Amino acid sequence: MATKSQIDCLRLAPRAKVAAVLLNERFPDVEFTSGLRDVPAQARVMAVNQIRQPKWIGQTYIQGKELQKDIENNILYLETLPQMQEFILTWLQRQTPEFLAGFTRHLGGYAFDIQPLVDNTGIITAQGFKVVEFIKSNIRPEKFLQSEGGLPVWHLQFTPTEEV
């Protein structure tokens, strides 16, 4: 079970934190993998996933088409993870705070990810079905994804204006 201090380390906004606590109370074995990110941490995660799945950014982010196109236009210079990370970081740093707030809810603490509950072949487990049902029925995030750009990621995000 995640402790209160481990959930506090996710640095979530109040609505997302309440959801994380409820999920943890009901399913103590759920592993939280991310919460609030700063821009460099967001760039690192995006770079890892983009390297793993070359169309990932364009398939994952509604506002990611321009970044995906810029990556494809510069792909000869983006052969390593550090190069990709630096490129994405520079691109994100050129954006306005308003754009970034709409780009990913992780930047405001209104999103967290949990380890997908799947077997060795990627099929959701019986416990995973229970967690998914609880999330949809009781937590009711603005968005719950079980895949991002073809990669297994369980992502919960909340509307920034939601009150606790």
ABEGO torsion letter per residue (X at the ends): XBBAAAAAAAGBBAAAAAAAAAAAAABAABBBABBBBBAAAAAAAAAAAAAABAAAAAAABAAAAAAAAAAAAAAAABABAAAAAAAAAAAAAABBAAAAAAABAAAAGABBBBBBBBBAAGBBBAAAAAAAAAAAAAAGBABBBABBGGBBBBBBBBBAABBX
